[in-house]
Amino acid sequence: MSVKYLVGMSGGVDSSVAALLLQKNGFECIGGTMNLYTGGTEYMEELQDASDAASRLGILHISLDASEDFENKVIRPFVQVYECGGTPNPCITCNRTMKFTRMYQFARELGCDGIATGHYARIEQREDGRWLLKKGRDENKDQSYFLYVMTQEILSYTQFPVGDLTKEQVRSLAEDYGLINARKRDSQDICFVPDGDYEAFIRRYTGKDYPAGDFVDKDGCVLGRHKGIIGYTIGQRRGLGVSSEKPLYVCRKCVEDNSILLTGNDELYTKELYADGLNLITEDCLSGAIRCKARIRYRHREQPATVTQLDSDRIKVVFDEPQRAVTGGQAVVLYDGDTVIGGGTIQT
């Protein structure tokens, strides 16, 4: 009996080539496209592209409805983090609650032996049997930052077939096999906010009025008025509408009194942070203070740091050098070389 994988097919070239590579290695595949956001028009286009790719590969393709779960587990928390003064990363939340956990459930229901996606990352098994998450070979496309939430159970059940390839190699394979999405543009936006206007989306979604408030300096002096606390993020300079002799940046959002602290660039730097929602991959827990590198946002260059686990859910990270615009709601991900140690959500 052949091994069968449920391949999460988004309509893009990466997931289509993931299915192709599994096929070439003798595995049976079912293509599954998850319907996550019922308010989006893009889903039907993605569904058609995924269906076309599956047809070209000669595999079954199905639509998997997970829109109710997506709203409850991704969209609502996204809104709540903004309302609490943070800046969330919904792609990480989606990976934890939907693209792997929910896909895993679908796969088991369909009698599949595993799941696969087009993520640029790698999974290896250590000599002691523990599963490891590693960076993708293509440094410019590596997606390990978004995947630190994977558990041992999910890692053992998952394949990343394109993790050892570069993006151009993936596109070349797709062209060689006649896949119509070989040169399809990569999606850059959050699926439920395709225009990138998070503030407008939150206002439409909640129907709430987020009132204007004061921009203040560190002495409490009023510098101007903001248009609603959900419309700003740490480190932001543009669009403040405040006149000043020197550049001003958003340093802190104070939900309690609906004010936003503006400072100079130097005040944006800090050496330490706390994170909760801890998920560890290489170990069950961290023993004492460890040395590693840490990344505080997707495009942030990893920086040397000392990390201490405070309890089962929290860590303290102290960087060797101050880091700019550490932002609550984003993820801090820990690395040992190209191996993901784990990570958590930066506290606001």
C-alpha positions as a Markdown table, in Angstrom:
| # | Residue | x | y | z |
|---|---|---|---|---|
| 1 | Met | 0.0 | 0.0 | 0.0 |
| 2 | Ser | 1.4 | 3.4 | -1.0 |
| 3 | Val | 2.0 | 6.2 | 1.5 |
| 4 | Lys | -0.6 | 9.0 | 0.9 |
| 5 | Tyr | -0.2 | 12.7 | 1.7 |
| 6 | Leu | -2.7 | 15.5 | 1.9 |
| 7 | Val | -1.0 | 18.4 | 0.2 |
| 8 | Gly | -2.1 | 21.9 | 1.2 |
| 9 | Met | -2.5 | 23.5 | -2.2 |
| 10 | Ser | -2.9 | 27.3 | -2.1 |
| 11 | Gly | -2.9 | 27.8 | -5.8 |
| 12 | Gly | 0.7 | 29.0 | -5.8 |
| 13 | Val | 3.7 | 27.4 | -7.4 |
| 14 | Asp | 5.4 | 26.2 | -4.2 |
| 15 | Ser | 2.6 | 23.9 | -3.0 |
| 16 | Ser | 2.0 | 22.6 | -6.6 |
| 17 | Val | 5.7 | 21.6 | -6.9 |
| 18 | Ala | 5.5 | 20.1 | -3.4 |
| 19 | Ala | 2.8 | 17.7 | -4.8 |
| 20 | Leu | 4.9 | 17.1 | -7.9 |
| 21 | Leu | 8.0 | 16.1 | -5.9 |
| 22 | Leu | 6.0 | 13.8 | -3.7 |
| 23 | Gln | 4.6 | 12.1 | -6.8 |
| 24 | Lys | 8.0 | 11.8 | -8.3 |
| 25 | Asn | 9.2 | 10.0 | -5.1 |
| 26 | Gly | 6.4 | 7.5 | -5.4 |
| 27 | Phe | 3.8 | 8.9 | -2.9 |
| 28 | Glu | 0.1 | 9.2 | -3.5 |
| 29 | Cys | -1.3 | 12.7 | -3.1 |
| 30 | Ile | -4.6 | 14.4 | -2.5 |
| 31 | Gly | -4.6 | 18.2 | -3.1 |
| 32 | Gly | -6.5 | 20.1 | -0.5 |
| 33 | Thr | -7.3 | 23.8 | -0.6 |
| 34 | Met | -8.5 | 25.3 | 2.6 |
| 35 | Asn | -11.4 | 27.8 | 2.5 |
| 36 | Leu | -10.3 | 30.1 | 5.3 |
| 37 | Tyr | -11.9 | 33.5 | 4.7 |
| 38 | Thr | -15.4 | 33.6 | 3.3 |
| 39 | Gly | -15.2 | 37.4 | 2.8 |
| 40 | Gly | -12.4 | 37.2 | 0.3 |
| 41 | Thr | -12.8 | 37.1 | -3.5 |
| 42 | Glu | -9.3 | 35.6 | -3.9 |
| 43 | Tyr | -10.3 | 32.2 | -2.7 |
| 44 | Met | -12.1 | 31.2 | -5.9 |
| 45 | Glu | -9.0 | 32.2 | -7.9 |
| 46 | Glu | -6.8 | 30.2 | -5.6 |
| 47 | Leu | -9.2 | 27.2 | -5.7 |
| 48 | Gln | -9.2 | 27.3 | -9.5 |
| 49 | Asp | -5.4 | 27.5 | -9.8 |
| 50 | Ala | -4.9 | 24.7 | -7.3 |
| 51 | Ser | -7.5 | 22.6 | -9.2 |
| 52 | Asp | -5.8 | 23.2 | -12.5 |
| 53 | Ala | -2.4 | 22.2 | -11.0 |
| 54 | Ala | -3.9 | 19.1 | -9.4 |
| 55 | Ser | -5.5 | 18.2 | -12.8 |
| 56 | Arg | -2.1 | 18.6 | -14.5 |
| 57 | Leu | -0.6 | 16.3 | -11.9 |
| 58 | Gly | -3.4 | 13.8 | -12.2 |
| 59 | Ile | -4.3 | 13.9 | -8.5 |
| 60 | Leu | -7.6 | 14.3 | -6.7 |
| 61 | His | -8.3 | 17.9 | -5.5 |
| 62 | Ile | -10.8 | 18.9 | -2.8 |
| 63 | Ser | -11.9 | 22.0 | -1.0 |
| 64 | Leu | -11.7 | 22.0 | 2.8 |
| 65 | Asp | -14.0 | 24.4 | 4.6 |
| 66 | Ala | -12.4 | 25.8 | 7.7 |
| 67 | Ser | -13.8 | 29.4 | 7.5 |
| 68 | Glu | -15.6 | 29.3 | 10.9 |
| 69 | Asp | -12.5 | 28.1 | 12.7 |
| 70 | Phe | -10.4 | 30.7 | 10.9 |
| 71 | Glu | -12.6 | 33.5 | 12.0 |
| 72 | Asn | -12.6 | 32.3 | 15.6 |
| 73 | Lys | -9.0 | 31.3 | 15.9 |
| 74 | Val | -7.2 | 33.8 | 13.6 |
| 75 | Ile | -9.3 | 36.9 | 12.7 |
| 76 | Arg | -10.7 | 37.6 | 16.2 |
| 77 | Pro | -7.4 | 37.2 | 18.0 |
| 78 | Phe | -5.8 | 39.5 | 15.3 |
| 79 | Val | -8.3 | 42.2 | 16.1 |
| 80 | Gln | -8.0 | 41.7 | 19.9 |
| 81 | Val | -4.2 | 42.1 | 19.8 |
| 82 | Tyr | -4.5 | 45.4 | 18.0 |
| 83 | Glu | -7.1 | 46.5 | 20.5 |
| 84 | Cys | -4.7 | 45.7 | 23.3 |
| 85 | Gly | -1.9 | 47.8 | 21.8 |
| 86 | Gly | 0.0 | 45.0 | 20.1 |
| 87 | Thr | 0.8 | 44.2 | 16.4 |
| 88 | Pro | -0.1 | 40.6 | 15.7 |
| 89 | Asn | 1.3 | 38.1 | 13.2 |
| 90 | Pro | -1.7 | 36.3 | 12.0 |
| 91 | Cys | 0.3 | 34.0 | 9.7 |
| 92 | Ile | 1.9 | 32.4 | 12.7 |
| 93 | Thr | -1.5 | 32.0 | 14.4 |
| 94 | Cys | -2.9 | 30.5 | 11.2 |
| 95 | Asn | 0.0 | 28.0 | 11.0 |
| 96 | Arg | -0.6 | 26.9 | 14.6 |
| 97 | Thr | -4.4 | 26.6 | 14.5 |
| 98 | Met | -5.2 | 26.1 | 10.9 |
| 99 | Lys | -2.6 | 25.2 | 8.3 |
| 100 | Phe | -1.2 | 22.4 | 10.3 |
| 101 | Thr | -3.5 | 21.5 | 13.2 |
| 102 | Arg | -6.7 | 21.7 | 11.1 |
| 103 | Met | -5.0 | 20.2 | 8.0 |
| 104 | Tyr | -3.7 | 17.3 | 10.3 |
| 105 | Gln | -7.3 | 16.6 | 11.3 |
| 106 | Phe | -8.5 | 16.7 | 7.7 |
| 107 | Ala | -5.7 | 14.3 | 6.7 |
| 108 | Arg | -6.6 | 11.8 | 9.4 |
| 109 | Glu | -10.3 | 11.9 | 8.4 |
| 110 | Leu | -9.2 | 11.2 | 4.8 |
| 111 | Gly | -7.0 | 8.3 | 5.8 |
| 112 | Cys | -3.8 | 10.0 | 4.8 |
| 113 | Asp | -0.4 | 9.1 | 6.3 |
| 114 | Gly | 0.9 | 12.7 | 6.4 |
| 115 | Ile | 0.5 | 16.3 | 5.3 |
| 116 | Ala | 2.7 | 18.4 | 3.1 |
| 117 | Thr | 3.0 | 22.1 | 2.2 |
| 118 | Gly | 5.1 | 24.3 | 0.0 |
| 119 | His | 6.9 | 26.0 | 2.9 |
| 120 | Tyr | 10.6 | 26.8 | 2.6 |
| 121 | Ala | 11.8 | 24.9 | 5.6 |
| 122 | Arg | 13.2 | 21.5 | 6.4 |
| 123 | Ile | 12.3 | 18.7 | 8.9 |
| 124 | Glu | 14.9 | 16.3 | 10.2 |
| 125 | Gln | 14.9 | 13.6 | 12.9 |
| 126 | Arg | 17.6 | 13.7 | 15.6 |
| 127 | Glu | 19.4 | 10.5 | 16.6 |
| 128 | Asp | 17.4 | 10.4 | 19.8 |
| 129 | Gly | 14.2 | 10.4 | 17.8 |
| 130 | Arg | 13.2 | 14.1 | 18.3 |
| 131 | Trp | 12.0 | 16.0 | 15.3 |
| 132 | Leu | 13.8 | 19.2 | 14.4 |
| 133 | Leu | 12.7 | 22.2 | 12.3 |
| 134 | Lys | 15.4 | 23.8 | 10.2 |
| 135 | Lys | 15.7 | 26.7 | 7.9 |
| 136 | Gly | 15.0 | 26.4 | 4.2 |
| 137 | Arg | 18.0 | 26.2 | 1.9 |
| 138 | Asp | 17.0 | 29.4 | 0.1 |
| 139 | Glu | 18.0 | 32.0 | 2.6 |
| 140 | Asn | 15.8 | 34.6 | 0.9 |
| 141 | Lys | 12.7 | 32.5 | 1.1 |
| 142 | Asp | 13.2 | 30.7 | 4.4 |
| 143 | Gln | 9.9 | 30.5 | 6.3 |
| 144 | Ser | 11.1 | 28.8 | 9.5 |
| 145 | Tyr | 10.2 | 32.0 | 11.5 |
| 146 | Phe | 6.5 | 31.4 | 10.9 |
| 147 | Leu | 6.7 | 27.7 | 11.8 |
| 148 | Tyr | 8.2 | 27.7 | 15.3 |
| 149 | Val | 4.7 | 26.8 | 16.7 |
| 150 | Met | 4.9 | 23.2 | 15.2 |
| 151 | Thr | 4.7 | 20.4 | 17.7 |
| 152 | Gln | 6.6 | 17.1 | 17.7 |
| 153 | Glu | 3.4 | 15.3 | 16.7 |
| 154 | Ile | 2.8 | 17.6 | 13.7 |
| 155 | Leu | 6.5 | 17.7 | 12.7 |
| 156 | Ser | 6.5 | 13.9 | 12.6 |
| 157 | Tyr | 3.5 | 13.9 | 10.3 |
| 158 | Thr | 4.7 | 16.7 | 7.9 |
| 159 | Gln | 6.8 | 17.0 | 4.8 |
| 160 | Phe | 8.3 | 20.2 | 3.2 |
| 161 | Pro | 9.3 | 18.9 | -0.2 |
| 162 | Val | 10.6 | 22.3 | -1.5 |
| 163 | Gly | 12.7 | 23.0 | 1.6 |
| 164 | Asp | 16.0 | 22.0 | -0.1 |
| 165 | Leu | 15.3 | 24.1 | -3.2 |
| 166 | Thr | 15.6 | 27.7 | -4.2 |
| 167 | Lys | 12.6 | 29.6 | -5.5 |
| 168 | Glu | 14.0 | 29.7 | -9.0 |
| 169 | Gln | 14.5 | 25.9 | -8.9 |
| 170 | Val | 10.9 | 25.5 | -7.9 |
| 171 | Arg | 9.7 | 27.7 | -10.7 |
| 172 | Ser | 11.9 | 25.9 | -13.2 |
| 173 | Leu | 10.4 | 22.5 | -12.2 |
| 174 | Ala | 6.9 | 23.9 | -12.6 |
| 175 | Glu | 7.7 | 25.2 | -16.0 |
| 176 | Asp | 9.3 | 21.9 | -17.1 |
| 177 | Tyr | 6.1 | 20.1 | -16.0 |
| 178 | Gly | 3.8 | 22.6 | -17.6 |
| 179 | Leu | 2.1 | 24.0 | -14.5 |
| 180 | Ile | 0.3 | 27.2 | -15.3 |
| 181 | Asn | 1.2 | 28.8 | -12.0 |
| 182 | Ala | 5.0 | 28.5 | -12.7 |
| 183 | Arg | 5.5 | 32.3 | -12.8 |
| 184 | Lys | 2.6 | 33.3 | -10.6 |
| 185 | Arg | 3.4 | 36.2 | -8.3 |
| 186 | Asp | 3.9 | 35.4 | -4.7 |
| 187 | Ser | 1.2 | 36.6 | -2.3 |
| 188 | Gln | 2.6 | 39.4 | -0.1 |
| 189 | Asp | -0.5 | 40.4 | 1.9 |
| 190 | Ile | -2.5 | 38.9 | 4.7 |
| 191 | Cys | -5.3 | 36.9 | 3.0 |
| 192 | Phe | -8.1 | 38.7 | 4.8 |
| 193 | Val | -6.6 | 42.1 | 4.4 |
| 194 | Pro | -5.5 | 42.0 | 0.7 |
| 195 | Asp | -5.2 | 45.8 | 0.4 |
| 196 | Gly | -3.0 | 46.0 | 3.5 |
| 197 | Asp | -5.2 | 48.5 | 5.3 |
| 198 | Tyr | -5.5 | 46.8 | 8.7 |
| 199 | Glu | -7.1 | 49.7 | 10.4 |
| 200 | Ala | -10.0 | 49.9 | 7.9 |
| 201 | Phe | -10.5 | 46.1 | 8.1 |
| 202 | Ile | -10.7 | 46.2 | 11.9 |
| 203 | Arg | -13.2 | 49.1 | 11.8 |
| 204 | Arg | -15.4 | 47.3 | 9.2 |
| 205 | Tyr | -15.1 | 43.9 | 11.0 |
| 206 | Thr | -16.0 | 45.2 | 14.5 |
| 207 | Gly | -18.2 | 48.1 | 13.6 |
| 208 | Lys | -16.6 | 49.9 | 16.5 |
| 209 | Asp | -15.4 | 53.5 | 16.7 |
| 210 | Tyr | -11.8 | 53.7 | 17.9 |
| 211 | Pro | -11.6 | 57.3 | 19.2 |
| 212 | Ala | -8.8 | 59.8 | 18.6 |
| 213 | Gly | -6.4 | 60.5 | 21.5 |
| 214 | Asp | -3.2 | 62.3 | 22.4 |
| 215 | Phe | 0.3 | 61.9 | 21.1 |
| 216 | Val | 2.5 | 62.6 | 24.1 |
| 217 | Asp | 6.2 | 62.9 | 24.8 |
| 218 | Lys | 8.0 | 61.2 | 27.7 |
| 219 | Asp | 7.2 | 64.1 | 29.9 |
| 220 | Gly | 3.5 | 63.8 | 29.2 |
| 221 | Cys | 3.3 | 66.9 | 27.1 |
| 222 | Val | 0.7 | 66.7 | 24.3 |
| 223 | Leu | 2.3 | 66.8 | 20.8 |
| 224 | Gly | -0.8 | 66.3 | 18.7 |
| 225 | Arg | -3.8 | 64.0 | 18.1 |
| 226 | His | -3.9 | 60.4 | 16.8 |
| 227 | Lys | -6.8 | 59.0 | 14.8 |
| 228 | Gly | -7.3 | 55.8 | 16.8 |
| 229 | Ile | -4.9 | 53.5 | 18.6 |
| 230 | Ile | -5.3 | 50.6 | 16.3 |
| 231 | Gly | -3.9 | 52.6 | 13.4 |
| 232 | Tyr | -0.3 | 52.6 | 14.6 |
| 233 | Thr | 2.6 | 50.3 | 15.3 |
| 234 | Ile | 5.9 | 50.5 | 17.2 |
| 235 | Gly | 8.6 | 52.3 | 15.2 |
| 236 | Gln | 6.2 | 54.0 | 12.9 |
| 237 | Arg | 7.2 | 57.5 | 11.7 |
| 238 | Arg | 5.1 | 58.2 | 8.6 |
| 239 | Gly | 1.5 | 59.4 | 8.9 |
| 240 | Leu | 1.7 | 60.9 | 12.4 |
| 241 | Gly | 0.9 | 64.4 | 11.4 |
| 242 | Val | 3.0 | 65.9 | 14.1 |
| 243 | Ser | 5.4 | 68.8 | 13.5 |
| 244 | Ser | 8.8 | 68.5 | 15.2 |
| 245 | Glu | 12.3 | 69.7 | 14.8 |
| 246 | Lys | 13.5 | 66.1 | 14.9 |
| 247 | Pro | 11.9 | 62.9 | 13.6 |
| 248 | Leu | 9.4 | 61.3 | 16.0 |
| 249 | Tyr | 8.4 | 57.6 | 16.2 |
| 250 | Val | 5.7 | 55.6 | 17.9 |
| 251 | Cys | 7.4 | 54.1 | 21.0 |
| 252 | Arg | 4.5 | 52.8 | 23.1 |
| 253 | Lys | 0.7 | 52.6 | 22.8 |
| 254 | Cys | -1.0 | 53.2 | 26.1 |
| 255 | Val | -4.4 | 51.6 | 25.8 |
| 256 | Glu | -5.4 | 52.6 | 29.4 |
| 257 | Asp | -5.6 | 56.4 | 28.6 |
| 258 | Asn | -5.8 | 56.0 | 24.8 |
| 259 | Ser | -2.5 | 57.9 | 24.3 |
| 260 | Ile | 0.6 | 57.1 | 22.1 |
| 261 | Leu | 4.1 | 57.9 | 23.3 |
| 262 | Leu | 6.3 | 59.5 | 20.6 |
| 263 | Thr | 10.1 | 59.6 | 21.0 |
| 264 | Gly | 13.3 | 60.0 | 19.0 |
| 265 | Asn | 14.8 | 57.0 | 17.3 |
| 266 | Asp | 17.3 | 56.3 | 20.1 |
| 267 | Glu | 14.5 | 55.6 | 22.6 |
| 268 | Leu | 13.2 | 52.7 | 20.4 |
| 269 | Tyr | 16.1 | 50.5 | 21.3 |
| 270 | Thr | 16.0 | 47.9 | 24.1 |
| 271 | Lys | 18.1 | 45.0 | 25.1 |
| 272 | Glu | 15.5 | 42.7 | 26.7 |
| 273 | Leu | 12.0 | 41.4 | 26.1 |
| 274 | Tyr | 9.6 | 38.9 | 27.6 |
| 275 | Ala | 7.6 | 36.4 | 25.6 |
| 276 | Asp | 4.8 | 34.0 | 26.4 |
| 277 | Gly | 2.9 | 31.3 | 24.5 |
| 278 | Leu | 6.2 | 29.4 | 24.5 |
| 279 | Asn | 6.7 | 26.5 | 22.1 |
| 280 | Leu | 10.0 | 24.6 | 22.2 |
| 281 | Ile | 11.1 | 22.1 | 19.5 |
| 282 | Thr | 14.6 | 21.0 | 20.3 |
| 283 | Glu | 13.9 | 20.3 | 24.0 |
| 284 | Asp | 11.0 | 20.0 | 26.4 |
| 285 | Cys | 12.4 | 22.9 | 28.4 |
| 286 | Leu | 15.4 | 25.1 | 28.6 |
| 287 | Ser | 17.9 | 24.2 | 31.3 |
| 288 | Gly | 19.3 | 27.4 | 32.7 |
| 289 | Ala | 20.4 | 30.4 | 30.6 |
| 290 | Ile | 21.2 | 29.4 | 27.0 |
| 291 | Arg | 23.2 | 31.3 | 24.3 |
| 292 | Cys | 21.5 | 31.4 | 20.9 |
| 293 | Lys | 20.4 | 33.9 | 18.2 |
| 294 | Ala | 17.0 | 35.5 | 18.2 |
| 295 | Arg | 14.8 | 37.0 | 15.5 |
| 296 | Ile | 12.1 | 39.5 | 16.6 |
| 297 | Arg | 10.4 | 39.9 | 13.2 |
| 298 | Tyr | 10.4 | 38.0 | 9.9 |
| 299 | Arg | 12.9 | 40.2 | 8.1 |
| 300 | His | 15.0 | 40.9 | 11.2 |
| 301 | Arg | 18.5 | 39.6 | 11.2 |
| 302 | Glu | 19.1 | 37.2 | 14.0 |
| 303 | Gln | 21.0 | 38.6 | 16.9 |
| 304 | Pro | 23.1 | 37.0 | 19.7 |
| 305 | Ala | 21.2 | 36.7 | 22.9 |
| 306 | Thr | 20.9 | 34.9 | 26.3 |
| 307 | Val | 17.5 | 33.2 | 26.9 |
| 308 | Thr | 16.1 | 32.1 | 30.2 |
| 309 | Gln | 12.9 | 30.1 | 30.6 |
| 310 | Leu | 10.9 | 31.6 | 33.5 |
| 311 | Asp | 8.1 | 29.0 | 33.6 |
| 312 | Ser | 6.3 | 26.5 | 31.3 |
| 313 | Asp | 4.9 | 29.4 | 29.2 |
| 314 | Arg | 7.4 | 32.3 | 29.4 |
| 315 | Ile | 11.0 | 33.2 | 28.5 |
| 316 | Lys | 13.2 | 36.3 | 29.0 |
| 317 | Val | 15.5 | 37.3 | 26.1 |
| 318 | Val | 18.5 | 39.6 | 26.7 |
| 319 | Phe | 20.3 | 40.7 | 23.6 |
| 320 | Asp | 24.0 | 41.4 | 23.4 |
| 321 | Glu | 23.2 | 44.7 | 21.7 |
| 322 | Pro | 20.0 | 46.8 | 21.9 |
| 323 | Gln | 17.4 | 46.0 | 19.2 |
| 324 | Arg | 15.1 | 48.5 | 17.5 |
| 325 | Ala | 11.3 | 48.6 | 17.8 |
| 326 | Val | 10.7 | 45.4 | 19.8 |
| 327 | Thr | 6.9 | 45.0 | 19.2 |
| 328 | Gly | 4.4 | 43.3 | 21.4 |
| 329 | Gly | 2.3 | 40.7 | 19.5 |
| 330 | Gln | 5.1 | 39.8 | 17.2 |
| 331 | Ala | 7.1 | 36.5 | 17.6 |
| 332 | Val | 10.6 | 36.1 | 18.9 |
| 333 | Val | 12.1 | 32.9 | 17.4 |
| 334 | Leu | 15.3 | 31.3 | 18.7 |
| 335 | Tyr | 17.9 | 29.7 | 16.5 |
| 336 | Asp | 20.9 | 27.4 | 17.0 |
| 337 | Gly | 22.6 | 27.7 | 13.6 |
| 338 | Asp | 19.9 | 26.7 | 11.1 |
| 339 | Thr | 17.8 | 24.8 | 13.7 |
| 340 | Val | 14.8 | 26.4 | 15.4 |
| 341 | Ile | 14.9 | 26.0 | 19.1 |
| 342 | Gly | 11.5 | 27.5 | 19.6 |
| 343 | Gly | 9.8 | 30.8 | 20.3 |
| 344 | Gly | 7.0 | 32.8 | 21.8 |
| 345 | Thr | 4.9 | 35.9 | 21.4 |
| 346 | Ile | 6.5 | 39.1 | 22.6 |
| 347 | Gln | 4.5 | 40.6 | 25.4 |
| 348 | Thr | 3.1 | 44.1 | 25.1 |
